[in-house]
């Protein structure tokens, strides 16, 4: 096996019998003979969170990109609700929200402008401004609603990037080290938000190095073995 399952979180309730939302079967990635991700199986049902652990370069980000449909595996298959994980598929785009690297931001749009644009893009224009401001308040950056992204500190930028993902309608959320650049209080806030999304039925996959955040959100931990 290329990955070792570290077991369920102590005290976690048994998963309901629901269709797996995200499935990777024998998924691996190599480029010019360099192994970026050893073959791995992964299944994440609705309303559950899997945390990916592993040293830098083990393939966590590569796996998330494959699940998001932005990177084609060299072997194996990755599916979202039974469809091949491919960002060009409108159904996959409607289902998956991902924070893998820094999302595109525009210098001439404020924070709230970005969120309203995202809402409108997904057909939720009515009351978009109110929802955007409420989300920024929840992330404790509401006072920055009229700032431009380049005016933010690194921690504020990370919260803004998270807001761009959280504002999207989605049933699958993929996050690559969302805790980076956040202090202890903000990490606890992030944990609350992810638990809330999980309880609403969202399938969540997170690459995370923080043991406390992992303890809060994970139903299962998967250790990625380097190639």
C-alpha positions in Angstrom: 0.0 0.0 0.0 1.3 3.5 -0.8 -0.7 5.1 2.0 -1.2 4.0 5.6 -4.5 4.9 7.1 -3.9 6.2 10.6 -7.4 5.3 11.9 -10.5 7.2 12.8 -10.5 10.1 15.2 -11.1 8.8 18.8 -14.8 9.1 19.7 -15.9 9.8 16.1 -19.3 8.5 15.3 -19.7 5.8 12.6 -20.2 7.2 9.2 -23.7 7.0 7.7 -24.2 4.7 4.8 -24.0 7.2 2.0 -22.5 7.2 -1.5 -18.8 8.2 -1.6 -18.6 11.6 -3.1 -14.8 11.5 -3.8 -13.1 8.3 -4.9 -9.5 7.8 -6.0 -8.6 4.3 -7.1 -4.9 3.5 -7.7 -4.2 7.1 -8.4 -0.6 8.0 -9.0 1.5 10.6 -10.8 4.9 10.5 -12.4 6.6 13.0 -14.8 9.7 11.9 -16.8 10.3 9.1 -14.4 10.0 11.2 -11.3 7.3 10.0 -8.9 5.2 12.8 -7.6 2.6 10.6 -6.0 2.7 6.8 -5.3 -0.5 5.0 -6.2 -3.2 5.5 -3.6 -6.8 4.6 -2.9 -9.0 7.1 -1.2 -12.8 7.3 -0.5 -14.4 10.3 1.1 -18.2 10.1 1.8 -20.5 13.1 2.2 -20.2 14.8 5.5 -16.8 13.4 6.3 -13.3 14.9 6.5 -10.1 13.2 5.5 -6.9 14.8 6.5 -3.8 14.1 4.4 -0.5 14.0 6.3 3.0 13.5 5.0 6.4 15.2 4.7 6.9 17.9 2.1 7.1 16.5 -1.4 5.2 13.3 -0.5 2.4 14.1 -2.9 -0.4 15.7 -0.9 -0.8 18.7 -3.2 -0.5 16.5 -6.2 -3.4 14.3 -4.9 -5.5 17.3 -4.2 -5.0 18.6 -7.7 -6.0 15.3 -9.2 -9.1 15.2 -7.1 -9.9 18.8 -8.1 -9.5 17.7 -11.8 -6.7 20.2 -12.5 -4.1 17.5 -12.9 -4.5 14.2 -14.8 -3.1 11.1 -13.0 -0.5 9.0 -14.7 -2.4 5.9 -13.5 -5.6 5.1 -11.8 -8.9 7.0 -11.7 -10.4 9.8 -9.6 -14.1 10.5 -9.6 -16.5 13.0 -8.1 -20.0 11.6 -7.7 -19.1 8.9 -10.2 -17.8 11.4 -12.9 -14.2 11.7 -13.8 -12.6 14.5 -11.8 -12.1 17.1 -14.6 -12.4 20.8 -14.0 -13.6 21.2 -17.6 -16.8 19.3 -16.7 -19.4 21.9 -15.5 -20.9 19.3 -13.1 -17.5 18.9 -11.4 -17.0 22.7 -11.2 -20.3 23.0 -9.5 -19.5 20.3 -7.0 -15.9 21.1 -6.1 -14.4 24.1 -4.3 -10.7 24.1 -3.9 -8.0 26.1 -2.3 -4.7 24.8 -3.7 -2.2 27.7 -4.0 -3.4 31.3 -4.2 -6.6 31.9 -6.1 -6.8 34.6 -8.7 -7.5 38.0 -7.2 -7.8 41.4 -9.0 -6.1 44.5 -7.9 -9.0 46.8 -8.7 -11.7 44.8 -6.9 -12.2 45.0 -3.1 -12.7 42.0 -0.9 -16.4 42.2 -0.9 -16.4 42.8 -4.7 -14.6 39.5 -5.2 -17.1 37.6 -3.1 -20.1 39.2 -4.8 -18.6 38.3 -8.2 -18.2 34.7 -7.1 -21.8 34.6 -5.9 -23.0 36.1 -9.2 -21.0 33.6 -11.2 -22.8 30.7 -9.5 -26.2 32.3 -9.9 -26.6 33.6 -6.4 -26.7 37.4 -7.1 -29.7 38.3 -4.9 -28.5 39.4 -1.4 -24.9 38.6 -2.5 -23.5 41.7 -0.9 -25.1 40.9 2.5 -23.8 37.3 2.4 -20.3 38.5 1.4 -20.1 41.0 4.2 -21.5 38.4 6.7 -18.8 35.9 5.7 -16.0 38.4 6.0 -17.4 39.2 9.5 -17.4 35.5 10.4 -13.7 35.3 9.4 -13.1 38.5 11.5 -12.0 40.5 8.5 -15.3 42.4 8.0 -13.6 45.7 8.8 -11.4 45.1 5.6 -14.4 44.7 3.3 -13.4 47.7 1.1 -9.7 46.9 1.0 -7.9 45.6 -2.0 -6.2 42.2 -1.8 -2.7 43.6 -2.1 -3.3 45.8 0.9 -3.7 42.8 3.3 -1.1 41.2 5.5 -0.2 37.6 4.8 -2.6 36.2 7.5 -5.4 38.5 6.2 -4.8 37.3 2.7 -5.1 33.7 3.8 -8.5 34.4 5.4 -9.6 36.2 2.2 -8.5 33.2 0.1 -10.6 31.0 2.4 -13.6 33.3 2.0 -13.4 32.9 -1.8 -13.7 29.1 -1.3 -16.3 29.2 1.4 -18.5 31.6 -0.6 -18.9 29.1 -3.3 -21.8 26.5 -3.4 -20.1 23.1 -3.2 -20.5 19.6 -2.0 -16.7 18.8 -2.0 -14.1 21.0 -0.5 -10.4 20.5 -1.1 -7.9 22.5 1.0 -4.1 22.6 0.8 -2.7 23.6 4.2 -5.4 26.2 4.9 -3.9 26.8 8.4 -0.8 28.4 7.0 -0.1 32.0 8.2 -3.0 31.8 10.7 -2.5 32.3 14.4 -3.9 30.0 17.0 -7.2 31.9 17.3 -7.8 32.0 13.6 -7.0 28.3 13.3 -9.7 27.5 15.8 -12.1 29.7 13.9 -11.2 27.7 10.7 -11.8 24.5 12.5 -15.3 25.6 13.5 -16.1 26.6 9.9 -14.9 23.3 8.5 -16.8 21.3 11.1 -19.9 23.3 10.2 -19.4 22.5 6.5 -18.8 18.9 7.2 -22.0 18.7 9.3 -23.9 20.2 6.4 -22.9 17.3 4.2 -19.9 18.5 2.5 -17.1 16.0 1.8 -13.8 17.7 2.9 -10.2 16.7 2.1 -7.5 18.7 3.8 -3.7 18.6 3.6 -2.7 19.7 7.1 0.4 19.7 9.3 -1.4 21.1 12.4 -2.1 18.4 15.0 -4.8 20.4 16.8 -6.6 21.3 13.7 -6.4 17.7 12.5 -7.9 16.5 15.9 -10.8 18.9 15.5 -11.8 18.2 11.9 -10.6 14.7 10.9 -12.8 11.7 10.7 -9.8 9.8 9.2 -6.2 10.6 8.7 -4.3 9.2 5.7 -0.5 9.2 5.7 1.0 9.8 2.3 4.2 7.9 1.7 6.8 9.7 -0.5 7.8 8.2 -3.8 
